[in-house]
């Protein structure tokens, strides 16, 4: 799916992957959030009559080298589900995907108020229903990803994200006002062929009641999101220290752990120069919370999941996913090299604590 202004991008994607039989669906109306909804409505309606499943790609994606094989395997394991092949590195869902990577699970529940629609696959019958729903929703000034989430809630369906991701998001100018969000790279993607051998596609991290993140939007800092039916969008946002206290942890002890860990971290001083002491401490808290949640979901305290290809990549995107608008782009590589060891160290500490209640559960 594309807009007339970016038709060339979509056609290049099609031409680079002739074996995928990509059909370009183009919107010619005014750009903006309704533009994405118009394009998506048409894209979900054009499934081939012989197809069992329908895949919609946005024009600004890169595909893994063995994309068709990967998608086929994903469909085999979730034939009736709505599966996103991408999640951006700073979202709440990205944290669940990182927990999945640390647990060796191949799926993560979508917990944001939108579905990552850069690449989504679903059964054809469901795709037709989605297109009809989008037709009725055209009067709303909202993007397709939010509308898809609303539809799935109404249908009682929970979308999930594949771990690792099968597509990457290109850094192209947004037509819907998302450029202010900064770079929106994949949480867990590598160029070339994607190997699914390091994850179990029969397993998913779902039933999520608490999700940690270092927020890149609004007030910067480490937070948890707690599921709460009475709260806006069904989630309640709590600063990380208060959230950890709610989960049974002593905040003073957590701060001592952070101080001790950062005092021993060789990259800490350079990290302070890049982002400052307050944000560095918040990054550590968010990563520690991620380790806590991963431990409760079944990740090994010995941290084997951190050393898999999927685990390393997932943790390697955490810092920049949160700080992409605070670190100058020319310093991205330096920031990743300096901040990722901080993330890994904090996750390792979190993995070593006793599991607590009300955190992501792992289901088979």
C-alpha positions as CSV (number, residue, x, y, z in Angstrom):
1,X,0.0,0.0,0.0
2,X,1.2,3.5,-0.9
3,X,0.3,7.0,-1.8
4,X,0.8,8.6,-5.2
5,X,3.7,10.6,-3.8
6,X,5.5,7.4,-2.9
7,X,4.4,5.1,-5.7
8,X,8.1,4.8,-6.8
9,X,9.0,3.3,-3.5
10,X,6.3,0.7,-3.7
11,X,7.2,-0.2,-7.3
12,X,10.9,-0.6,-6.3
13,X,9.9,-2.9,-3.5
14,X,7.8,-4.9,-6.0
15,X,10.6,-5.0,-8.6
16,X,13.2,-6.2,-6.1
17,X,11.0,-9.1,-5.1
18,X,9.3,-10.3,-8.3
19,X,8.7,-13.8,-6.8
20,X,6.3,-12.3,-4.3
21,X,3.7,-11.2,-6.9
22,X,3.3,-7.8,-5.1
23,X,0.4,-5.7,-6.3
24,X,0.7,-1.9,-5.7
25,X,-2.4,-0.3,-4.3
26,X,-2.1,3.5,-4.5
27,X,-4.2,6.2,-2.8
28,X,-4.4,9.5,-4.7
29,X,-6.4,11.5,-2.1
30,X,-5.1,14.1,0.4
31,X,-2.2,12.7,2.5
32,X,-2.6,12.3,6.2
33,X,-4.0,9.8,8.6
34,X,-7.1,9.2,6.5
35,X,-4.8,8.6,3.6
36,X,-3.3,5.6,5.3
37,X,-6.8,4.3,6.0
38,X,-8.0,4.8,2.4
39,X,-4.9,2.9,1.1
40,X,-5.3,0.1,3.7
41,X,-9.0,-0.4,2.9
42,X,-8.1,-1.0,-0.7
43,X,-5.1,-3.1,0.1
44,X,-7.0,-5.5,2.4
45,X,-9.7,-5.9,-0.3
46,X,-7.6,-7.2,-3.1
47,X,-6.7,-10.7,-1.9
48,X,-6.3,-13.3,-4.7
49,X,-9.4,-15.5,-5.0
50,X,-7.3,-18.6,-4.6
51,X,-5.4,-17.4,-1.5
52,X,-5.8,-18.6,2.1
53,X,-3.9,-15.7,3.6
54,X,-3.4,-12.0,2.6
55,X,-0.3,-10.0,3.3
56,X,-0.2,-6.2,3.2
57,X,3.1,-4.4,3.1
58,X,3.7,-0.6,3.4
59,X,5.9,1.0,0.8
60,X,8.8,1.9,3.2
61,X,9.9,-1.6,4.3
62,X,12.9,-3.8,3.7
63,X,12.3,-7.6,3.7
64,X,14.5,-10.3,5.1
65,X,16.3,-12.3,2.5
66,X,14.2,-15.4,2.9
67,X,11.0,-13.5,3.4
68,X,8.6,-15.9,1.7
69,X,9.9,-18.9,3.6
70,X,9.7,-17.0,6.9
71,X,6.1,-15.9,6.3
72,X,5.1,-19.4,5.3
73,X,6.5,-20.8,8.5
74,X,4.8,-18.1,10.6
75,X,1.4,-18.8,8.9
76,X,1.8,-22.5,9.6
77,X,2.1,-21.8,13.3
78,X,-0.7,-19.1,13.5
79,X,-3.0,-20.0,10.6
80,X,-6.0,-18.2,12.2
81,X,-4.2,-15.3,13.7
82,X,-3.4,-11.7,12.8
83,X,0.3,-11.5,12.7
84,X,2.5,-8.4,12.5
85,X,6.0,-8.9,11.1
86,X,7.4,-5.7,12.6
87,X,7.4,-3.7,15.8
88,X,9.2,-0.4,16.3
89,X,12.0,-0.4,18.8
90,X,10.6,2.1,21.2
91,X,7.0,0.9,21.7
92,X,5.4,-0.9,24.6
93,X,5.0,-3.9,22.4
94,X,8.8,-3.8,21.7
95,X,9.3,-4.6,25.4
96,X,7.1,-7.7,25.2
97,X,9.0,-8.7,22.1
98,X,12.3,-8.4,24.0
99,X,10.8,-10.6,26.8
100,X,9.9,-13.1,24.1
101,X,13.4,-13.0,22.7
102,X,14.9,-13.6,26.1
103,X,12.5,-16.6,26.7
104,X,13.1,-18.1,23.2
105,X,9.5,-17.5,22.3
106,X,8.5,-16.7,18.7
107,X,5.6,-14.5,19.4
108,X,4.7,-11.4,21.5
109,X,1.3,-9.9,22.2
110,X,0.6,-6.5,20.8
111,X,-0.1,-4.2,23.8
112,X,-0.1,-0.8,22.2
113,X,-3.3,0.9,21.1
114,X,-2.4,0.3,17.5
115,X,-1.2,-2.7,15.4
116,X,2.2,-2.3,13.7
117,X,0.9,-2.3,10.1
118,X,4.2,-2.1,8.2
119,X,3.7,-5.7,7.4
120,X,0.6,-7.7,8.5
121,X,-0.7,-11.1,7.4
122,X,-4.1,-12.6,8.2
123,X,-6.6,-15.1,6.7
124,X,-8.4,-13.9,3.6
125,X,-11.9,-14.0,5.2
126,X,-10.7,-11.8,8.0
127,X,-9.0,-9.4,5.5
128,X,-12.3,-8.9,3.8
129,X,-14.0,-8.1,7.1
130,X,-11.1,-5.6,7.9
131,X,-11.6,-3.9,4.5
132,X,-15.4,-3.5,5.2
133,X,-14.7,-2.1,8.7
134,X,-12.2,0.4,7.2
135,X,-14.8,1.5,4.7
136,X,-17.2,2.4,7.6
137,X,-14.4,4.1,9.5
138,X,-13.3,6.5,6.7
139,X,-15.2,9.3,8.4
140,X,-12.8,9.1,11.4
141,X,-9.5,11.1,11.3
142,X,-7.4,8.2,12.4
143,X,-4.6,6.0,10.9
144,X,-5.1,2.5,9.7
145,X,-3.0,1.0,12.6
146,X,-5.4,2.4,15.2
147,X,-8.4,1.4,13.2
148,X,-7.2,-2.1,12.8
149,X,-6.7,-2.4,16.6
150,X,-10.2,-1.2,17.2
151,X,-11.6,-3.7,14.8
152,X,-9.7,-6.6,16.3
153,X,-10.9,-5.6,19.8
154,X,-14.5,-5.6,18.5
155,X,-13.9,-9.1,17.1
156,X,-12.2,-10.5,20.2
157,X,-8.9,-11.0,18.4
158,X,-5.4,-10.4,19.9
159,X,-2.7,-9.6,17.3
160,X,0.8,-10.8,17.9
161,X,4.2,-9.8,16.6
162,X,6.7,-12.3,15.2
163,X,10.0,-12.5,17.0
164,X,12.4,-12.0,15.2
165,X,10.8,-9.3,13.0
166,X,10.7,-10.2,9.2
167,X,10.8,-6.6,8.0
168,X,12.7,-3.4,8.7
169,X,11.3,0.1,8.4
170,X,13.1,2.5,6.0
171,X,13.8,6.0,7.2
172,X,11.6,7.8,4.7
173,X,9.7,11.1,5.2
174,X,6.3,10.3,6.8
175,X,3.1,11.3,5.0
176,X,1.0,11.0,8.2
177,X,3.0,13.3,10.5
178,X,5.1,10.6,12.1
179,X,8.5,12.1,11.2
180,X,8.4,13.8,14.7
181,X,8.6,10.3,16.2
182,X,12.2,10.0,14.9
183,X,13.6,6.8,13.4
184,X,11.3,3.8,13.9
185,X,13.5,0.8,13.3
186,X,12.6,-2.8,14.0
187,X,13.1,-4.2,17.5
188,X,14.7,-7.4,16.3
189,X,15.7,-7.6,12.6
190,X,18.9,-8.4,10.8
191,X,19.7,-7.9,7.1
192,X,20.0,-11.0,5.0
193,X,18.3,-14.3,5.8
194,X,16.3,-14.5,9.0
195,X,16.8,-17.6,11.1
196,X,13.9,-18.9,13.2
197,X,16.0,-21.6,14.7
198,X,16.6,-19.7,17.9
199,X,12.9,-19.3,18.8
200,X,10.0,-21.6,19.4
201,X,7.0,-20.6,17.2
202,X,4.8,-22.7,19.4
203,X,5.4,-20.3,22.3
204,X,4.1,-16.8,22.8
205,X,4.5,-14.2,25.6
206,X,1.0,-13.1,26.1
207,X,-1.5,-12.4,28.9
208,X,0.6,-9.3,29.7
209,X,-0.3,-7.3,32.8
210,X,2.8,-5.2,33.3
211,X,5.2,-3.9,30.7
212,X,8.4,-1.8,31.4
213,X,9.8,0.8,29.0
214,X,12.0,3.8,28.7
215,X,9.6,6.3,27.2
216,X,10.8,8.3,24.2
217,X,7.6,10.4,24.2
218,X,6.2,12.8,26.9
219,X,8.1,13.0,30.1
220,X,11.3,11.0,29.6
221,X,12.0,8.2,32.1
222,X,11.4,4.6,33.0
223,X,7.8,3.4,33.4
224,X,5.7,0.4,33.7
225,X,2.3,0.0,32.1
226,X,-0.2,-2.0,34.2
227,X,-3.3,-3.4,32.7
228,X,-6.3,-1.6,34.1
229,X,-9.8,-1.8,32.5
230,X,-10.8,1.5,34.2
231,X,-7.8,3.4,32.7
232,X,-7.5,5.2,29.4
233,X,-6.9,2.6,26.7
234,X,-7.0,-0.1,29.4
235,X,-3.5,0.6,30.8
236,X,-2.2,2.6,33.7
237,X,1.2,4.2,33.4
238,X,3.4,4.2,36.6
239,X,7.0,5.5,37.1
240,X,9.3,2.5,37.3
241,X,10.4,2.8,40.9
242,X,6.8,3.0,42.1
243,X,5.8,0.2,39.9
244,X,8.6,-2.0,41.2
245,X,7.4,-1.2,44.7
246,X,3.9,-2.3,43.7
247,X,5.5,-5.6,42.5
248,X,7.2,-6.2,45.9
249,X,10.6,-4.7,45.3
250,X,12.4,-2.4,47.8
251,X,13.0,0.9,45.8
252,X,16.0,1.8,47.9
253,X,17.6,-1.6,47.2
254,X,16.9,-1.2,43.5
255,X,18.6,2.2,43.5
256,X,21.6,0.7,45.3
257,X,21.8,-2.0,42.7
258,X,21.7,0.6,40.0
259,X,24.4,2.6,41.6
260,X,26.6,-0.4,42.2
261,X,26.1,-1.7,38.6
262,X,26.8,1.7,37.0
263,X,29.9,2.3,39.2
264,X,31.4,-0.9,37.7
265,X,30.3,-0.3,34.1
266,X,33.3,0.7,32.0
267,X,31.1,2.6,29.5
268,X,29.1,4.5,32.2
269,X,31.2,7.7,32.0
270,X,30.9,8.0,28.3
271,X,27.2,7.2,28.6
272,X,26.8,10.1,31.1
273,X,28.4,12.4,28.6
274,X,26.0,11.3,25.9
275,X,22.6,11.4,27.8
276,X,23.3,12.7,31.3
277,X,23.1,11.0,34.7
278,X,19.3,11.1,35.1
279,X,18.5,9.4,31.8
280,X,21.3,6.9,32.3
281,X,19.7,5.9,35.6
282,X,16.3,5.7,34.0
283,X,17.7,3.5,31.2
284,X,19.1,1.2,33.8
285,X,15.8,1.0,35.7
286,X,13.9,0.2,32.5
287,X,16.3,-2.5,31.5
288,X,16.2,-4.0,35.0
289,X,12.5,-4.1,34.8
290,X,12.7,-5.9,31.5
291,X,14.9,-8.5,33.2
292,X,12.4,-8.9,36.0
293,X,9.6,-9.4,33.6
294,X,11.6,-11.9,31.5
295,X,12.5,-13.9,34.6
296,X,8.9,-14.1,35.6
297,X,8.0,-15.2,32.0
298,X,10.4,-18.1,32.2
299,X,13.8,-16.7,31.0
300,X,16.7,-18.4,32.6
301,X,18.5,-16.6,35.4
302,X,21.7,-17.7,33.8
303,X,20.8,-15.4,30.9
304,X,21.2,-17.8,28.0
305,X,18.6,-15.9,26.1
306,X,20.8,-12.8,26.1
307,X,23.4,-14.6,24.1
308,X,21.2,-15.9,21.2
309,X,21.2,-13.9,18.0
310,X,17.6,-12.8,18.6
311,X,18.3,-11.9,22.2
312,X,21.4,-9.9,21.4
313,X,19.6,-7.9,18.6
314,X,16.5,-7.2,20.7
315,X,18.6,-5.8,23.6
316,X,20.8,-4.0,21.2
317,X,18.0,-1.8,20.0
318,X,16.5,-0.9,23.4
319,X,18.5,2.2,24.2
320,X,18.3,3.9,20.8
321,X,14.6,3.0,20.5
322,X,14.0,5.2,23.6
323,X,16.6,7.9,22.9
324,X,16.4,8.3,19.2
325,X,15.2,11.9,19.5
326,X,17.8,12.8,22.2
327,X,20.9,11.5,20.6
328,X,22.2,13.1,17.4
329,X,22.0,10.7,14.4
330,X,25.7,11.0,13.7
331,X,26.3,9.5,17.2
332,X,23.8,6.6,16.9
333,X,26.6,4.0,16.4
334,X,28.6,5.4,19.3
335,X,25.5,5.5,21.5
336,X,24.6,1.9,20.7
337,X,28.1,0.8,21.5
338,X,28.1,2.7,24.8
339,X,24.6,2.2,26.1
340,X,23.9,-1.5,25.1
341,X,26.4,-2.8,27.7
342,X,24.4,-0.8,30.3
343,X,21.2,-2.4,29.1
344,X,22.6,-5.9,29.1
345,X,24.1,-5.5,32.6
346,X,20.8,-4.2,34.0
347,X,18.8,-7.0,32.3
348,X,21.2,-9.6,33.7
349,X,20.6,-8.2,37.2
350,X,16.9,-8.3,36.7
351,X,17.0,-11.9,35.5
352,X,18.6,-12.9,38.7
353,X,15.8,-11.8,41.0
354,X,12.9,-13.9,42.1
355,X,9.9,-13.9,39.8
356,X,6.9,-11.7,40.9
357,X,3.2,-11.8,40.1
358,X,1.3,-9.8,37.5
359,X,4.0,-9.8,34.8
360,X,4.0,-11.3,31.4
361,X,3.1,-15.0,31.3
362,X,4.4,-17.4,28.7
363,X,1.9,-19.7,26.9
364,X,2.3,-22.6,24.5
